[in-house]
């Protein structure tokens, strides 16, 4: 077993342990190398562990899934059977369904995979109420510092948000923020030096295209998929023009849309839908797409800290920072008391809000600014949205995340927060 001092805590570990007390099957999904195996083998510290990365084990399961699982579960008394890289088997899902149908014991299976083996509607529907799916993302900033998840979303929709209830932000320079974004959140990659880290991230994407995509769908043109990934890296945090992408990638629209779906299923890209009030035809309904880990996007673009110097393109950091903040909030959502759904918003007059987190009748409207200063004028779109626009019928808290050091209030439910509040010291 690896030295426990080298294993970073994962917020999902408590959720996983709790899920085993009420679900027969717990399905842990996430991109390769985000730490799923470490979570279920070294942090969970219970159960019988097998991996389908072992070709011998995979061959045995594929040839006799029912017999192999029956034997393994008979040998596993009172603890879960953990099947790592379960997506590599095409015959596993029905055998698991058959076993859990015959026993109501909780915590029978823990599965990990970069894609869901229960993709057929018949099997997924039959396991409703018996299976829980958990998502493991790359490390959050708080996890790299061995701290708990941010509660800023719950804070934003509280009756009377008080800046004193938020953690103290950690002072950080622009260079330190850039370094954190470029490192990404993959446990075995983020601490490499810049040159090696970029090389590993690029090879990671190549491996995903060559191996993981085949677990989901057969594609004829890996080159087109690879070009699409490069274009998505350039456009992270932006709305996609599918017609334009088709021309650049050299593929038809249905092919590009299929590839996008595959990349979302592999957790490389996250789709952020457009929030609509239903009251205005002027609202734009195009989705945004974010790289789930901006460190990979930066590596694919060969970006270095010098790429954001004033004599280079200082504005290039904005899109990556927006994806970084969204990723931190998305990964924190399961640990909030309230449930949230995420959107962006834009209208035809150019008003836009980077991120909306909706909870019941409440909205947290958030923008991300790659600057160390903020003024009331920066709240222009947020104020219009909350007071005159489609948010006026809701309770709206407006937040600008920026690179400064101070938590500030600019009026009723108007706040500027340092990005480091997302992992600050309580």
Secondary structure, DSSP 4 states (H G I P E B T S, - for coil): ---GGGSPP-THHHHHHHHTTT-SEEEEE--TTSSHHIIIIIIS--SEEEETTSHHHHHHHHH-HHHHHHHHHHH--SSPEEEETGGG-SSHHHHHHHHHHT---SS-EEEEESS-S--SHHHHHHTTTTEEEEE-PSPPHHHHTT-PPP-HHHHHTSTT--GGGSPBPPP--HHHHHHHHHH-S-TTTTTS-HHHHHHHHHHHHHHIIIIIGGGT---S-HHHHHHHHHHHHHTTTEE--HHHHHHHHT--HHHHHHHHHHHHHTTSEEEEPBP--SS-TTB--PPEEEES-HHHHHHHTT--GGGGSTTS-GGGHHHHHHHHHHHHHHHHGGGSSS--EEEEEEBTTS-EEEEEEEETTEEEEEEE--SS---GGGGHHHHHHHHTSTTTTSEEEEEEEESSS--EEEETTEEEEEGGGGS-B-
